[in-house]
Amino acid sequence: MSLIRRNRMPRATPTPVSDLMRMRDAAALLCLDKSTNRQRKAGTKHFTHVTQGNGQRNRVFLLRSEVEAYLNFIIAAARERNERPLKLVYGTYEKRR
């Protein structure tokens, strides 16, 4: 008998990334509550909801590409706001009497 144990199971190939994302994963990625995504609030009204199930228990998924595109849009908008020069306007404040 050999003391080396060999793995007789074939190595699993990595599974491809699914096109769908769970509602709670998308909420965690966007730092929102799961119910906010479900109710289509806080800028998530344009997400496509995909339901899967047999009628008794439906699961709702979102398209991964839409969630990632929205996240990239939020990041780009924040960077643009930070890079925009601050504009100071003098004489716009009047002292009330």
C-alpha positions as CSV (number, residue, x, y, z in Angstrom):
1,M,0.0,0.0,0.0
2,S,1.1,3.4,-0.8
3,L,1.1,6.2,1.8
4,I,0.3,8.8,-0.9
5,R,-3.4,9.3,-1.5
6,R,-4.3,10.3,-5.0
7,N,-7.3,12.3,-5.8
8,R,-9.3,10.1,-8.1
9,M,-11.9,12.8,-8.8
10,P,-11.2,14.8,-11.9
11,R,-10.3,18.4,-11.3
12,A,-13.2,20.7,-11.6
13,T,-13.0,23.3,-14.3
14,P,-13.8,26.8,-13.1
15,T,-17.4,27.7,-13.7
16,P,-18.1,30.6,-16.0
17,V,-19.4,33.8,-14.4
18,S,-23.1,33.8,-14.5
19,D,-25.0,36.6,-16.3
20,L,-27.3,36.9,-13.3
21,M,-26.6,38.3,-9.9
22,R,-28.6,37.7,-6.7
23,M,-30.5,40.6,-5.3
24,R,-28.6,40.5,-2.0
25,D,-25.2,40.4,-3.8
26,A,-26.2,43.4,-5.9
27,A,-27.4,45.3,-2.8
28,A,-24.1,44.6,-1.0
29,L,-22.2,45.8,-4.0
30,L,-24.1,49.0,-4.2
31,C,-24.2,49.5,-0.4
32,L,-28.0,49.4,-0.4
33,D,-30.6,47.3,1.4
34,K,-32.1,44.3,-0.5
35,S,-35.6,45.8,-0.2
36,T,-34.4,49.0,-1.9
37,N,-33.4,47.0,-5.0
38,R,-36.6,45.0,-4.9
39,Q,-38.7,48.2,-4.7
40,R,-36.7,49.8,-7.5
41,K,-35.6,52.8,-5.5
42,A,-32.4,54.8,-5.1
43,G,-31.5,54.7,-8.8
44,T,-32.2,51.0,-9.4
45,K,-35.4,51.5,-11.3
46,H,-33.8,50.7,-14.6
47,F,-32.5,47.3,-13.6
48,T,-34.0,44.3,-15.3
49,H,-35.6,41.9,-12.8
50,V,-35.3,38.2,-13.8
51,T,-37.5,35.8,-11.9
52,Q,-36.7,32.1,-11.6
53,G,-38.8,29.5,-9.8
54,N,-41.7,27.3,-9.9
55,G,-44.4,29.7,-8.7
56,Q,-44.3,28.9,-5.0
57,R,-40.9,30.4,-4.5
58,N,-39.7,32.8,-7.0
59,R,-36.2,34.1,-6.8
60,V,-35.4,37.5,-8.3
61,F,-32.1,38.1,-10.0
62,L,-30.5,41.1,-11.7
63,L,-28.4,41.3,-14.8
64,R,-24.7,41.5,-13.7
65,S,-23.8,43.8,-16.6
66,E,-26.4,46.4,-15.6
67,V,-25.3,46.4,-12.0
68,E,-21.6,46.7,-12.9
69,A,-22.4,49.5,-15.4
70,Y,-24.3,51.4,-12.9
71,L,-21.5,51.0,-10.3
72,N,-19.0,52.3,-12.9
73,F,-21.3,55.2,-13.6
74,I,-21.5,56.1,-9.9
75,I,-17.7,56.0,-9.5
76,A,-17.1,58.1,-12.7
77,A,-19.6,60.7,-11.5
78,A,-17.9,60.9,-8.1
79,R,-14.5,61.3,-9.7
80,E,-15.8,64.0,-12.0
81,R,-17.2,65.9,-9.0
82,N,-13.9,65.7,-7.2
83,E,-11.8,66.8,-10.2
84,R,-14.0,69.8,-11.0
85,P,-12.4,73.0,-9.8
86,L,-14.1,74.9,-7.0
87,K,-15.7,78.1,-8.2
88,L,-15.7,81.0,-5.8
89,V,-18.0,83.8,-6.5
90,Y,-17.6,87.0,-4.6
91,G,-20.4,89.5,-3.8
92,T,-23.3,87.0,-3.9
93,Y,-23.9,87.1,-0.1
94,E,-25.8,90.1,1.2
95,K,-26.0,90.8,4.9
96,R,-29.6,90.9,6.1
97,R,-30.7,93.8,8.2
